[in-house]
Amino acid sequence: MSLLRENDGCDNFRWIDPSPENADESSRFVSSLMNRFIDSENPIDRLKRKVKELEEERDSLKFQLNENEEKMMVLNKKLKEVKLQRDWENVKFN
């Protein structure tokens, strides 16, 4: 059975054969339909979607930055403690 079959005279509609041997062909067809849909989108809608994606990425990066700043503060505190301990040890032995 072919991927596309007769559709009783309707030129704007295509049947997709769900059989496993045509799965690759079906996925390529669906992928091309999705690409056409995305390409036909209004440019303003595409830009709005891109802005939303960038805002989400920004928020994620801000969160990561805050986490890393907290880790850095903890490490700096530990470093100061180690330096103080080392200085104390030096004073005790001198």
PyMOL Python script that loads the backbone (N, CA, C, O; Angstrom):
from pymol import cmd

cmd.read_pdbstr("""\
ATOM      1  N   MET A   1       0.846  -1.179   0.000  1.00  0.00           N
ATOM      2  CA  MET A   1       0.000   0.000   0.000  1.00  0.00           C
ATOM      3  C   MET A   1       0.887   1.236   0.000  1.00  0.00           C
ATOM      4  O   MET A   1       1.860   1.297   0.753  1.00  0.00           O
ATOM      5  N   SER A   2       0.590   2.156  -0.776  1.00  0.00           N
ATOM      6  CA  SER A   2       1.372   3.381  -0.886  1.00  0.00           C
ATOM      7  C   SER A   2       1.105   4.275   0.319  1.00  0.00           C
ATOM      8  O   SER A   2       0.075   4.163   0.985  1.00  0.00           O
ATOM      9  N   LEU A   3       2.061   5.165   0.580  1.00  0.00           N
ATOM     10  CA  LEU A   3       1.888   6.097   1.691  1.00  0.00           C
ATOM     11  C   LEU A   3       0.642   6.946   1.486  1.00  0.00           C
ATOM     12  O   LEU A   3      -0.131   7.177   2.415  1.00  0.00           O
ATOM     13  N   LEU A   4       0.467   7.394   0.283  1.00  0.00           N
ATOM     14  CA  LEU A   4      -0.700   8.213  -0.028  1.00  0.00           C
ATOM     15  C   LEU A   4      -1.687   7.362  -0.812  1.00  0.00           C
ATOM     16  O   LEU A   4      -1.299   6.677  -1.758  1.00  0.00           O
ATOM     17  N   ARG A   5      -2.926   7.396  -0.439  1.00  0.00           N
ATOM     18  CA  ARG A   5      -3.914   6.614  -1.167  1.00  0.00           C
ATOM     19  C   ARG A   5      -4.968   7.547  -1.737  1.00  0.00           C
ATOM     20  O   ARG A   5      -5.038   8.724  -1.384  1.00  0.00           O
ATOM     21  N   GLU A   6      -5.764   7.013  -2.600  1.00  0.00           N
ATOM     22  CA  GLU A   6      -6.822   7.820  -3.205  1.00  0.00           C
ATOM     23  C   GLU A   6      -7.744   8.348  -2.128  1.00  0.00           C
ATOM     24  O   GLU A   6      -8.054   7.647  -1.165  1.00  0.00           O
ATOM     25  N   ASN A   7      -8.180   9.584  -2.291  1.00  0.00           N
ATOM     26  CA  ASN A   7      -9.003  10.197  -1.268  1.00  0.00           C
ATOM     27  C   ASN A   7     -10.320  10.717  -1.839  1.00  0.00           C
ATOM     28  O   ASN A   7     -10.818  11.763  -1.424  1.00  0.00           O
ATOM     29  N   ASP A   8     -10.860   9.997  -2.768  1.00  0.00           N
ATOM     30  CA  ASP A   8     -12.171  10.311  -3.339  1.00  0.00           C
ATOM     31  C   ASP A   8     -12.265  11.724  -3.893  1.00  0.00           C
ATOM     32  O   ASP A   8     -13.272  12.405  -3.697  1.00  0.00           O
ATOM     33  N   GLY A   9     -11.226  12.166  -4.581  1.00  0.00           N
ATOM     34  CA  GLY A   9     -11.285  13.435  -5.289  1.00  0.00           C
ATOM     35  C   GLY A   9     -10.917  14.653  -4.469  1.00  0.00           C
ATOM     36  O   GLY A   9     -10.932  15.766  -4.995  1.00  0.00           O
ATOM     37  N   CYS A  10     -10.595  14.484  -3.223  1.00  0.00           N
ATOM     38  CA  CYS A  10     -10.227  15.628  -2.387  1.00  0.00           C
ATOM     39  C   CYS A  10      -8.725  15.865  -2.540  1.00  0.00           C
ATOM     40  O   CYS A  10      -7.920  15.058  -2.075  1.00  0.00           O
ATOM     41  N   ASP A  11      -8.346  16.960  -3.185  1.00  0.00           N
ATOM     42  CA  ASP A  11      -6.938  17.229  -3.455  1.00  0.00           C
ATOM     43  C   ASP A  11      -6.188  17.790  -2.247  1.00  0.00           C
ATOM     44  O   ASP A  11      -4.958  17.757  -2.223  1.00  0.00           O
ATOM     45  N   ASN A  12      -6.894  18.296  -1.260  1.00  0.00           N
ATOM     46  CA  ASN A  12      -6.240  18.935  -0.121  1.00  0.00           C
ATOM     47  C   ASN A  12      -6.062  18.009   1.069  1.00  0.00           C
ATOM     48  O   ASN A  12      -5.595  18.449   2.119  1.00  0.00           O
ATOM     49  N   PHE A  13      -6.418  16.746   0.935  1.00  0.00           N
ATOM     50  CA  PHE A  13      -6.341  15.820   2.057  1.00  0.00           C
ATOM     51  C   PHE A  13      -5.575  14.588   1.633  1.00  0.00           C
ATOM     52  O   PHE A  13      -5.788  14.065   0.539  1.00  0.00           O
ATOM     53  N   ARG A  14      -4.680  14.115   2.494  1.00  0.00           N
ATOM     54  CA  ARG A  14      -3.898  12.920   2.186  1.00  0.00           C
ATOM     55  C   ARG A  14      -4.030  11.935   3.332  1.00  0.00           C
ATOM     56  O   ARG A  14      -4.023  12.318   4.502  1.00  0.00           O
ATOM     57  N   TRP A  15      -4.148  10.665   2.985  1.00  0.00           N
ATOM     58  CA  TRP A  15      -4.155   9.604   3.983  1.00  0.00           C
ATOM     59  C   TRP A  15      -2.723   9.185   4.245  1.00  0.00           C
ATOM     60  O   TRP A  15      -1.919   9.097   3.317  1.00  0.00           O
ATOM     61  N   ILE A  16      -2.400   8.928   5.491  1.00  0.00           N
ATOM     62  CA  ILE A  16      -1.074   8.421   5.851  1.00  0.00           C
ATOM     63  C   ILE A  16      -1.240   6.961   6.229  1.00  0.00           C
ATOM     64  O   ILE A  16      -2.011   6.622   7.127  1.00  0.00           O
ATOM     65  N   ASP A  17      -0.512   6.106   5.539  1.00  0.00           N
ATOM     66  CA  ASP A  17      -0.571   4.673   5.798  1.00  0.00           C
ATOM     67  C   ASP A  17       0.164   4.378   7.106  1.00  0.00           C
ATOM     68  O   ASP A  17       1.359   4.654   7.206  1.00  0.00           O
ATOM     69  N   PRO A  18      -0.523   3.822   8.112  1.00  0.00           N
ATOM     70  CA  PRO A  18       0.106   3.590   9.411  1.00  0.00           C
ATOM     71  C   PRO A  18       0.920   2.304   9.505  1.00  0.00           C
ATOM     72  O   PRO A  18       1.407   1.974  10.587  1.00  0.00           O
ATOM     73  N   SER A  19       1.081   1.570   8.412  1.00  0.00           N
ATOM     74  CA  SER A  19       1.790   0.293   8.484  1.00  0.00           C
ATOM     75  C   SER A  19       3.261   0.504   8.862  1.00  0.00           C
ATOM     76  O   SER A  19       3.862   1.503   8.467  1.00  0.00           O
ATOM     77  N   PRO A  20       3.847  -0.438   9.629  1.00  0.00           N
ATOM     78  CA  PRO A  20       5.217  -0.282  10.129  1.00  0.00           C
ATOM     79  C   PRO A  20       6.272  -0.133   9.035  1.00  0.00           C
ATOM     80  O   PRO A  20       7.261   0.573   9.232  1.00  0.00           O
ATOM     81  N   GLU A  21       6.081  -0.782   7.891  1.00  0.00           N
ATOM     82  CA  GLU A  21       7.111  -0.682   6.851  1.00  0.00           C
ATOM     83  C   GLU A  21       7.188   0.715   6.252  1.00  0.00           C
ATOM     84  O   GLU A  21       8.182   1.066   5.617  1.00  0.00           O
ATOM     85  N   ASN A  22       6.151   1.507   6.451  1.00  0.00           N
ATOM     86  CA  ASN A  22       6.158   2.873   5.932  1.00  0.00           C
ATOM     87  C   ASN A  22       6.343   3.904   7.042  1.00  0.00           C
ATOM     88  O   ASN A  22       6.071   5.087   6.838  1.00  0.00           O
ATOM     89  N   ALA A  23       6.798   3.472   8.199  1.00  0.00           N
ATOM     90  CA  ALA A  23       6.934   4.385   9.342  1.00  0.00           C
ATOM     91  C   ALA A  23       7.910   5.513   9.041  1.00  0.00           C
ATOM     92  O   ALA A  23       7.646   6.667   9.379  1.00  0.00           O
ATOM     93  N   ASP A  24       9.045   5.186   8.403  1.00  0.00           N
ATOM     94  CA  ASP A  24      10.032   6.216   8.098  1.00  0.00           C
ATOM     95  C   ASP A  24       9.465   7.223   7.110  1.00  0.00           C
ATOM     96  O   ASP A  24       9.636   8.431   7.274  1.00  0.00           O
ATOM     97  N   GLU A  25       8.791   6.720   6.087  1.00  0.00           N
ATOM     98  CA  GLU A  25       8.180   7.592   5.085  1.00  0.00           C
ATOM     99  C   GLU A  25       7.094   8.451   5.731  1.00  0.00           C
ATOM    100  O   GLU A  25       6.970   9.636   5.420  1.00  0.00           O
ATOM    101  N   SER A  26       6.312   7.859   6.625  1.00  0.00           N
ATOM    102  CA  SER A  26       5.255   8.597   7.318  1.00  0.00           C
ATOM    103  C   SER A  26       5.840   9.694   8.187  1.00  0.00           C
ATOM    104  O   SER A  26       5.329  10.813   8.206  1.00  0.00           O
ATOM    105  N   SER A  27       6.913   9.380   8.906  1.00  0.00           N
ATOM    106  CA  SER A  27       7.504  10.387   9.792  1.00  0.00           C
ATOM    107  C   SER A  27       8.091  11.541   8.987  1.00  0.00           C
ATOM    108  O   SER A  27       8.008  12.694   9.411  1.00  0.00           O
ATOM    109  N   ARG A  28       8.688  11.244   7.823  1.00  0.00           N
ATOM    110  CA  ARG A  28       9.201  12.322   6.971  1.00  0.00           C
ATOM    111  C   ARG A  28       8.067  13.194   6.456  1.00  0.00           C
ATOM    112  O   ARG A  28       8.205  14.414   6.376  1.00  0.00           O
ATOM    113  N   PHE A  29       6.939  12.569   6.105  1.00  0.00           N
ATOM    114  CA  PHE A  29       5.786  13.309   5.605  1.00  0.00           C
ATOM    115  C   PHE A  29       5.232  14.217   6.700  1.00  0.00           C
ATOM    116  O   PHE A  29       4.952  15.391   6.458  1.00  0.00           O
ATOM    117  N   VAL A  30       5.075  13.667   7.909  1.00  0.00           N
ATOM    118  CA  VAL A  30       4.566  14.460   9.031  1.00  0.00           C
ATOM    119  C   VAL A  30       5.541  15.589   9.346  1.00  0.00           C
ATOM    120  O   VAL A  30       5.123  16.713   9.623  1.00  0.00           O
ATOM    121  N   SER A  31       6.840  15.292   9.305  1.00  0.00           N
ATOM    122  CA  SER A  31       7.849  16.311   9.565  1.00  0.00           C
ATOM    123  C   SER A  31       7.762  17.438   8.540  1.00  0.00           C
ATOM    124  O   SER A  31       7.866  18.612   8.896  1.00  0.00           O
ATOM    125  N   SER A  32       7.573  17.087   7.274  1.00  0.00           N
ATOM    126  CA  SER A  32       7.465  18.128   6.253  1.00  0.00           C
ATOM    127  C   SER A  32       6.204  18.955   6.451  1.00  0.00           C
ATOM    128  O   SER A  32       6.204  20.160   6.200  1.00  0.00           O
ATOM    129  N   LEU A  33       5.118  18.308   6.906  1.00  0.00           N
ATOM    130  CA  LEU A  33       3.894  19.066   7.194  1.00  0.00           C
ATOM    131  C   LEU A  33       4.121  20.039   8.346  1.00  0.00           C
ATOM    132  O   LEU A  33       3.662  21.180   8.302  1.00  0.00           O
ATOM    133  N   MET A  34       4.829  19.581   9.377  1.00  0.00           N
ATOM    134  CA  MET A  34       5.109  20.464  10.515  1.00  0.00           C
ATOM    135  C   MET A  34       5.973  21.642  10.084  1.00  0.00           C
ATOM    136  O   MET A  34       5.740  22.773  10.510  1.00  0.00           O
ATOM    137  N   ASN A  35       6.970  21.380   9.242  1.00  0.00           N
ATOM    138  CA  ASN A  35       7.815  22.468   8.751  1.00  0.00           C
ATOM    139  C   ASN A  35       7.003  23.469   7.948  1.00  0.00           C
ATOM    140  O   ASN A  35       7.201  24.677   8.078  1.00  0.00           O
ATOM    141  N   ARG A  36       6.099  22.982   7.125  1.00  0.00           N
ATOM    142  CA  ARG A  36       5.243  23.889   6.356  1.00  0.00           C
ATOM    143  C   ARG A  36       4.375  24.723   7.282  1.00  0.00           C
ATOM    144  O   ARG A  36       4.194  25.921   7.064  1.00  0.00           O
ATOM    145  N   PHE A  37       3.833  24.080   8.328  1.00  0.00           N
ATOM    146  CA  PHE A  37       2.986  24.800   9.275  1.00  0.00           C
ATOM    147  C   PHE A  37       3.787  25.893   9.979  1.00  0.00           C
ATOM    148  O   PHE A  37       3.322  27.026  10.102  1.00  0.00           O
ATOM    149  N   ILE A  38       4.984  25.554  10.438  1.00  0.00           N
ATOM    150  CA  ILE A  38       5.817  26.525  11.142  1.00  0.00           C
ATOM    151  C   ILE A  38       6.209  27.658  10.207  1.00  0.00           C
ATOM    152  O   ILE A  38       6.200  28.822  10.608  1.00  0.00           O
ATOM    153  N   ASP A  39       6.556  27.330   8.956  1.00  0.00           N
ATOM    154  CA  ASP A  39       6.932  28.357   7.987  1.00  0.00           C
ATOM    155  C   ASP A  39       5.770  29.277   7.653  1.00  0.00           C
ATOM    156  O   ASP A  39       5.973  30.450   7.340  1.00  0.00           O
ATOM    157  N   SER A  40       4.543  28.745   7.718  1.00  0.00           N
ATOM    158  CA  SER A  40       3.387  29.557   7.359  1.00  0.00           C
ATOM    159  C   SER A  40       2.910  30.418   8.518  1.00  0.00           C
ATOM    160  O   SER A  40       1.999  31.230   8.354  1.00  0.00           O
ATOM    161  N   GLU A  41       3.513  30.248   9.685  1.00  0.00           N
ATOM    162  CA  GLU A  41       3.131  31.026  10.853  1.00  0.00           C
ATOM    163  C   GLU A  41       3.374  32.506  10.608  1.00  0.00           C
ATOM    164  O   GLU A  41       4.249  32.900   9.836  1.00  0.00           O
ATOM    165  N   ASN A  42       2.590  33.293  11.275  1.00  0.00           N
ATOM    166  CA  ASN A  42       2.748  34.731  11.225  1.00  0.00           C
ATOM    167  C   ASN A  42       4.107  35.095  11.831  1.00  0.00           C
ATOM    168  O   ASN A  42       4.454  34.591  12.900  1.00  0.00           O
ATOM    169  N   PRO A  43       4.881  35.961  11.167  1.00  0.00           N
ATOM    170  CA  PRO A  43       6.199  36.326  11.709  1.00  0.00           C
ATOM    171  C   PRO A  43       6.115  36.919  13.119  1.00  0.00           C
ATOM    172  O   PRO A  43       7.017  36.714  13.931  1.00  0.00           O
ATOM    173  N   ILE A  44       5.056  37.640  13.405  1.00  0.00           N
ATOM    174  CA  ILE A  44       4.891  38.220  14.736  1.00  0.00           C
ATOM    175  C   ILE A  44       4.739  37.114  15.769  1.00  0.00           C
ATOM    176  O   ILE A  44       5.303  37.200  16.860  1.00  0.00           O
ATOM    177  N   ASP A  45       3.973  36.065  15.430  1.00  0.00           N
ATOM    178  CA  ASP A  45       3.801  34.942  16.350  1.00  0.00           C
ATOM    179  C   ASP A  45       5.127  34.222  16.581  1.00  0.00           C
ATOM    180  O   ASP A  45       5.426  33.802  17.699  1.00  0.00           O
ATOM    181  N   ARG A  46       5.918  34.082  15.518  1.00  0.00           N
ATOM    182  CA  ARG A  46       7.231  33.450  15.656  1.00  0.00           C
ATOM    183  C   ARG A  46       8.124  34.266  16.585  1.00  0.00           C
ATOM    184  O   ARG A  46       8.829  33.714  17.431  1.00  0.00           O
ATOM    185  N   LEU A  47       8.084  35.594  16.416  1.00  0.00           N
ATOM    186  CA  LEU A  47       8.899  36.458  17.265  1.00  0.00           C
ATOM    187  C   LEU A  47       8.431  36.406  18.721  1.00  0.00           C
ATOM    188  O   LEU A  47       9.249  36.400  19.640  1.00  0.00           O
ATOM    189  N   LYS A  48       7.116  36.369  18.926  1.00  0.00           N
ATOM    190  CA  LYS A  48       6.587  36.269  20.285  1.00  0.00           C
ATOM    191  C   LYS A  48       7.034  34.964  20.934  1.00  0.00           C
ATOM    192  O   LYS A  48       7.414  34.940  22.104  1.00  0.00           O
ATOM    193  N   ARG A  49       6.984  33.870  20.155  1.00  0.00           N
ATOM    194  CA  ARG A  49       7.415  32.575  20.676  1.00  0.00           C
ATOM    195  C   ARG A  49       8.908  32.610  21.020  1.00  0.00           C
ATOM    196  O   ARG A  49       9.331  32.075  22.045  1.00  0.00           O
ATOM    197  N   LYS A  50       9.698  33.247  20.151  1.00  0.00           N
ATOM    198  CA  LYS A  50      11.141  33.347  20.385  1.00  0.00           C
ATOM    199  C   LYS A  50      11.425  34.185  21.629  1.00  0.00           C
ATOM    200  O   LYS A  50      12.306  33.843  22.419  1.00  0.00           O
ATOM    201  N   VAL A  51      10.684  35.282  21.809  1.00  0.00           N
ATOM    202  CA  VAL A  51      10.851  36.124  22.995  1.00  0.00           C
ATOM    203  C   VAL A  51      10.548  35.315  24.248  1.00  0.00           C
ATOM    204  O   VAL A  51      11.274  35.390  25.239  1.00  0.00           O
ATOM    205  N   LYS A  52       9.466  34.541  24.195  1.00  0.00           N
ATOM    206  CA  LYS A  52       9.094  33.714  25.348  1.00  0.00           C
ATOM    207  C   LYS A  52      10.194  32.696  25.657  1.00  0.00           C
ATOM    208  O   LYS A  52      10.539  32.491  26.820  1.00  0.00           O
ATOM    209  N   GLU A  53      10.744  32.058  24.621  1.00  0.00           N
ATOM    210  CA  GLU A  53      11.830  31.096  24.815  1.00  0.00           C
ATOM    211  C   GLU A  53      13.048  31.773  25.442  1.00  0.00           C
ATOM    212  O   GLU A  53      13.681  31.219  26.340  1.00  0.00           O
ATOM    213  N   LEU A  54      13.371  32.979  24.959  1.00  0.00           N
ATOM    214  CA  LEU A  54      14.524  33.698  25.489  1.00  0.00           C
ATOM    215  C   LEU A  54      14.299  34.137  26.938  1.00  0.00           C
ATOM    216  O   LEU A  54      15.226  34.114  27.747  1.00  0.00           O
ATOM    217  N   GLU A  55      13.069  34.536  27.262  1.00  0.00           N
ATOM    218  CA  GLU A  55      12.756  34.909  28.645  1.00  0.00           C
ATOM    219  C   GLU A  55      12.885  33.705  29.574  1.00  0.00           C
ATOM    220  O   GLU A  55      13.384  33.831  30.692  1.00  0.00           O
ATOM    221  N   GLU A  56      12.436  32.541  29.113  1.00  0.00           N
ATOM    222  CA  GLU A  56      12.571  31.323  29.914  1.00  0.00           C
ATOM    223  C   GLU A  56      14.042  30.972  30.119  1.00  0.00           C
ATOM    224  O   GLU A  56      14.448  30.576  31.212  1.00  0.00           O
ATOM    225  N   GLU A  57      14.833  31.119  29.061  1.00  0.00           N
ATOM    226  CA  GLU A  57      16.266  30.836  29.168  1.00  0.00           C
ATOM    227  C   GLU A  57      16.933  31.821  30.127  1.00  0.00           C
ATOM    228  O   GLU A  57      17.782  31.434  30.930  1.00  0.00           O
ATOM    229  N   ARG A  58      16.542  33.107  30.040  1.00  0.00           N
ATOM    230  CA  ARG A  58      17.086  34.126  30.941  1.00  0.00           C
ATOM    231  C   ARG A  58      16.770  33.781  32.398  1.00  0.00           C
ATOM    232  O   ARG A  58      17.641  33.857  33.265  1.00  0.00           O
ATOM    233  N   ASP A  59      15.519  33.404  32.654  1.00  0.00           N
ATOM    234  CA  ASP A  59      15.113  33.054  34.015  1.00  0.00           C
ATOM    235  C   ASP A  59      15.897  31.852  34.532  1.00  0.00           C
ATOM    236  O   ASP A  59      16.299  31.811  35.695  1.00  0.00           O
ATOM    237  N   SER A  60      16.106  30.887  33.663  1.00  0.00           N
ATOM    238  CA  SER A  60      16.880  29.706  34.040  1.00  0.00           C
ATOM    239  C   SER A  60      18.326  30.092  34.370  1.00  0.00           C
ATOM    240  O   SER A  60      18.895  29.603  35.346  1.00  0.00           O
ATOM    241  N   LEU A  61      18.911  30.963  33.560  1.00  0.00           N
ATOM    242  CA  LEU A  61      20.287  31.399  33.800  1.00  0.00           C
ATOM    243  C   LEU A  61      20.396  32.226  35.083  1.00  0.00           C
ATOM    244  O   LEU A  61      21.384  32.116  35.809  1.00  0.00           O
ATOM    245  N   LYS A  62      19.385  33.054  35.363  1.00  0.00           N
ATOM    246  CA  LYS A  62      19.382  33.820  36.614  1.00  0.00           C
ATOM    247  C   LYS A  62      19.361  32.882  37.814  1.00  0.00           C
ATOM    248  O   LYS A  62      20.074  33.090  38.796  1.00  0.00           O
ATOM    249  N   PHE A  63      18.535  31.849  37.718  1.00  0.00           N
ATOM    250  CA  PHE A  63      18.442  30.872  38.801  1.00  0.00           C
ATOM    251  C   PHE A  63      19.788  30.186  39.013  1.00  0.00           C
ATOM    252  O   PHE A  63      20.243  30.038  40.147  1.00  0.00           O
ATOM    253  N   GLN A  64      20.422  29.768  37.918  1.00  0.00           N
ATOM    254  CA  GLN A  64      21.729  29.114  38.018  1.00  0.00           C
ATOM    255  C   GLN A  64      22.766  30.058  38.613  1.00  0.00           C
ATOM    256  O   GLN A  64      23.601  29.644  39.418  1.00  0.00           O
ATOM    257  N   LEU A  65      22.711  31.323  38.217  1.00  0.00           N
ATOM    258  CA  LEU A  65      23.644  32.315  38.742  1.00  0.00           C
ATOM    259  C   LEU A  65      23.473  32.468  40.250  1.00  0.00           C
ATOM    260  O   LEU A  65      24.455  32.498  40.991  1.00  0.00           O
ATOM    261  N   ASN A  66      22.235  32.563  40.696  1.00  0.00           N
ATOM    262  CA  ASN A  66      21.977  32.686  42.136  1.00  0.00           C
ATOM    263  C   ASN A  66      22.489  31.471  42.899  1.00  0.00           C
ATOM    264  O   ASN A  66      23.090  31.609  43.964  1.00  0.00           O
ATOM    265  N   GLU A  67      22.251  30.287  42.356  1.00  0.00           N
ATOM    266  CA  GLU A  67      22.748  29.066  43.006  1.00  0.00           C
ATOM    267  C   GLU A  67      24.272  29.078  43.096  1.00  0.00           C
ATOM    268  O   GLU A  67      24.845  28.735  44.130  1.00  0.00           O
ATOM    269  N   ASN A  68      24.916  29.475  42.007  1.00  0.00           N
ATOM    270  CA  ASN A  68      26.379  29.485  41.984  1.00  0.00           C
ATOM    271  C   ASN A  68      26.950  30.552  42.911  1.00  0.00           C
ATOM    272  O   ASN A  68      28.003  30.351  43.517  1.00  0.00           O
ATOM    273  N   GLU A  69      26.259  31.689  43.026  1.00  0.00           N
ATOM    274  CA  GLU A  69      26.715  32.722  43.956  1.00  0.00           C
ATOM    275  C   GLU A  69      26.631  32.223  45.397  1.00  0.00           C
ATOM    276  O   GLU A  69      27.521  32.492  46.205  1.00  0.00           O
ATOM    277  N   GLU A  70      25.568  31.502  45.715  1.00  0.00           N
ATOM    278  CA  GLU A  70      25.428  30.934  47.062  1.00  0.00           C
ATOM    279  C   GLU A  70      26.539  29.920  47.337  1.00  0.00           C
ATOM    280  O   GLU A  70      27.122  29.912  48.422  1.00  0.00           O
ATOM    281  N   LYS A  71      26.827  29.072  46.360  1.00  0.00           N
ATOM    282  CA  LYS A  71      27.909  28.092  46.519  1.00  0.00           C
ATOM    283  C   LYS A  71      29.250  28.798  46.721  1.00  0.00           C
ATOM    284  O   LYS A  71      30.069  28.380  47.540  1.00  0.00           O
ATOM    285  N   MET A  72      29.461  29.877  45.961  1.00  0.00           N
ATOM    286  CA  MET A  72      30.706  30.621  46.070  1.00  0.00           C
ATOM    287  C   MET A  72      30.842  31.252  47.461  1.00  0.00           C
ATOM    288  O   MET A  72      31.935  31.270  48.027  1.00  0.00           O
ATOM    289  N   MET A  73      29.753  31.762  48.005  1.00  0.00           N
ATOM    290  CA  MET A  73      29.787  32.347  49.345  1.00  0.00           C
ATOM    291  C   MET A  73      30.163  31.289  50.386  1.00  0.00           C
ATOM    292  O   MET A  73      30.962  31.550  51.285  1.00  0.00           O
ATOM    293  N   VAL A  74      29.585  30.109  50.256  1.00  0.00           N
ATOM    294  CA  VAL A  74      29.895  29.017  51.185  1.00  0.00           C
ATOM    295  C   VAL A  74      31.365  28.633  51.069  1.00  0.00           C
ATOM    296  O   VAL A  74      32.040  28.434  52.079  1.00  0.00           O
ATOM    297  N   LEU A  75      31.861  28.528  49.840  1.00  0.00           N
ATOM    298  CA  LEU A  75      33.268  28.162  49.641  1.00  0.00           C
ATOM    299  C   LEU A  75      34.208  29.241  50.175  1.00  0.00           C
ATOM    300  O   LEU A  75      35.244  28.925  50.762  1.00  0.00           O
ATOM    301  N   ASN A  76      33.856  30.507  49.978  1.00  0.00           N
ATOM    302  CA  ASN A  76      34.684  31.595  50.512  1.00  0.00           C
ATOM    303  C   ASN A  76      34.728  31.552  52.038  1.00  0.00           C
ATOM    304  O   ASN A  76      35.772  31.788  52.646  1.00  0.00           O
ATOM    305  N   LYS A  77      33.595  31.252  52.640  1.00  0.00           N
ATOM    306  CA  LYS A  77      33.537  31.143  54.100  1.00  0.00           C
ATOM    307  C   LYS A  77      34.442  30.009  54.588  1.00  0.00           C
ATOM    308  O   LYS A  77      35.183  30.166  55.558  1.00  0.00           O
ATOM    309  N   LYS A  78      34.371  28.863  53.900  1.00  0.00           N
ATOM    310  CA  LYS A  78      35.229  27.731  54.269  1.00  0.00           C
ATOM    311  C   LYS A  78      36.702  28.078  54.090  1.00  0.00           C
ATOM    312  O   LYS A  78      37.539  27.704  54.911  1.00  0.00           O
ATOM    313  N   LEU A  79      37.014  28.795  53.014  1.00  0.00           N
ATOM    314  CA  LEU A  79      38.396  29.198  52.759  1.00  0.00           C
ATOM    315  C   LEU A  79      38.911  30.095  53.883  1.00  0.00           C
ATOM    316  O   LEU A  79      40.035  29.921  54.352  1.00  0.00           O
ATOM    317  N   LYS A  80      38.101  31.042  54.310  1.00  0.00           N
ATOM    318  CA  LYS A  80      38.502  31.923  55.413  1.00  0.00           C
ATOM    319  C   LYS A  80      38.739  31.124  56.689  1.00  0.00           C
ATOM    320  O   LYS A  80      39.688  31.385  57.428  1.00  0.00           O
ATOM    321  N   GLU A  81      37.874  30.152  56.939  1.00  0.00           N
ATOM    322  CA  GLU A  81      38.039  29.311  58.128  1.00  0.00           C
ATOM    323  C   GLU A  81      39.343  28.523  58.062  1.00  0.00           C
ATOM    324  O   GLU A  81      40.057  28.406  59.058  1.00  0.00           O
ATOM    325  N   VAL A  82      39.645  27.991  56.897  1.00  0.00           N
ATOM    326  CA  VAL A  82      40.887  27.223  56.734  1.00  0.00           C
ATOM    327  C   VAL A  82      42.099  28.136  56.916  1.00  0.00           C
ATOM    328  O   VAL A  82      43.075  27.751  57.559  1.00  0.00           O
ATOM    329  N   LYS A  83      42.040  29.337  56.355  1.00  0.00           N
ATOM    330  CA  LYS A  83      43.155  30.280  56.512  1.00  0.00           C
ATOM    331  C   LYS A  83      43.339  30.668  57.974  1.00  0.00           C
ATOM    332  O   LYS A  83      44.463  30.736  58.471  1.00  0.00           O
ATOM    333  N   LEU A  84      42.221  30.922  58.660  1.00  0.00           N
ATOM    334  CA  LEU A  84      42.312  31.262  60.082  1.00  0.00           C
ATOM    335  C   LEU A  84      42.900  30.106  60.884  1.00  0.00           C
ATOM    336  O   LEU A  84      43.733  30.306  61.768  1.00  0.00           O
ATOM    337  N   GLN A  85      42.458  28.911  60.567  1.00  0.00           N
ATOM    338  CA  GLN A  85      42.976  27.724  61.258  1.00  0.00           C
ATOM    339  C   GLN A  85      44.476  27.574  61.011  1.00  0.00           C
ATOM    340  O   GLN A  85      45.229  27.280  61.939  1.00  0.00           O
ATOM    341  N   ARG A  86      44.907  27.770  59.791  1.00  0.00           N
ATOM    342  CA  ARG A  86      46.328  27.664  59.441  1.00  0.00           C
ATOM    343  C   ARG A  86      47.135  28.746  60.163  1.00  0.00           C
ATOM    344  O   ARG A  86      48.211  28.479  60.698  1.00  0.00           O
ATOM    345  N   ASP A  87      46.602  29.970  60.169  1.00  0.00           N
ATOM    346  CA  ASP A  87      47.288  31.056  60.875  1.00  0.00           C
ATOM    347  C   ASP A  87      47.390  30.748  62.369  1.00  0.00           C
ATOM    348  O   ASP A  87      48.423  30.998  62.989  1.00  0.00           O
ATOM    349  N   TRP A  88      46.342  30.219  62.927  1.00  0.00           N
ATOM    350  CA  TRP A  88      46.336  29.862  64.345  1.00  0.00           C
ATOM    351  C   TRP A  88      47.386  28.784  64.638  1.00  0.00           C
ATOM    352  O   TRP A  88      48.101  28.847  65.638  1.00  0.00           O
ATOM    353  N   GLU A  89      47.461  27.798  63.742  1.00  0.00           N
ATOM    354  CA  GLU A  89      48.462  26.735  63.903  1.00  0.00           C
ATOM    355  C   GLU A  89      49.873  27.315  63.824  1.00  0.00           C
ATOM    356  O   GLU A  89      50.753  26.906  64.582  1.00  0.00           O
ATOM    357  N   ASN A  90      50.092  28.253  62.926  1.00  0.00           N
ATOM    358  CA  ASN A  90      51.411  28.884  62.798  1.00  0.00           C
ATOM    359  C   ASN A  90      51.763  29.677  64.051  1.00  0.00           C
ATOM    360  O   ASN A  90      52.912  29.666  64.492  1.00  0.00           O
ATOM    361  N   VAL A  91      50.788  30.358  64.621  1.00  0.00           N
ATOM    362  CA  VAL A  91      51.024  31.151  65.821  1.00  0.00           C
ATOM    363  C   VAL A  91      51.332  30.233  67.000  1.00  0.00           C
ATOM    364  O   VAL A  91      52.210  30.536  67.808  1.00  0.00           O
ATOM    365  N   LYS A  92      50.625  29.127  67.104  1.00  0.00           N
ATOM    366  CA  LYS A  92      50.829  28.194  68.213  1.00  0.00           C
ATOM    367  C   LYS A  92      52.227  27.587  68.198  1.00  0.00           C
ATOM    368  O   LYS A  92      52.812  27.364  69.258  1.00  0.00           O
ATOM    369  N   PHE A  93      52.766  27.319  67.026  1.00  0.00           N
ATOM    370  CA  PHE A  93      54.060  26.647  66.929  1.00  0.00           C
ATOM    371  C   PHE A  93      55.234  27.618  66.892  1.00  0.00           C
ATOM    372  O   PHE A  93      56.388  27.190  66.907  1.00  0.00           O
ATOM    373  N   ASN A  94      54.966  28.873  66.844  1.00  0.00           N
ATOM    374  CA  ASN A  94      56.073  29.850  66.825  1.00  0.00           C
ATOM    375  C   ASN A  94      56.303  30.411  68.152  1.00  0.00           C
ATOM    376  O   ASN A  94      57.192  31.245  68.324  1.00  0.00           O
TER     377      ASN A  94
END
""", "prot")
cmd.dss("prot")
cmd.show_as("cartoon", "prot")
cmd.util.cbc("prot")
cmd.orient("prot")
